[in-house]
Amino acid sequence: MSIRINLDIELARNKMSLTELSERVGVSMTNLSLLKNGRVKAIRFSTLEAICRALGCQPGDLLEFVDEVQGRAEE
């Protein structure tokens, strides 16, 4: 199981660069880049809230559950 981060999609919808988002939310470019590329293990709710506010989206627009287990019988 995995969580996919759709930050790049929301940035494109808002025609916003990672640099602009970084300035708006006060999170470093490095941390946002790691988040965008799915290389983080956790995100603070305050950071998620700030990103959602800046992009005018919901947390569910940024985070998506992807079940990577295939062929598993339903229980």
Secondary structure, DSSP 4 states (H G I P E B T S, - for coil): -EEEE-HHHHHHHTT--HHHHHHHHT--HHHHHHHHTT--S---HHHHHHHHHHHT--HHHHEEEE----SPPP-
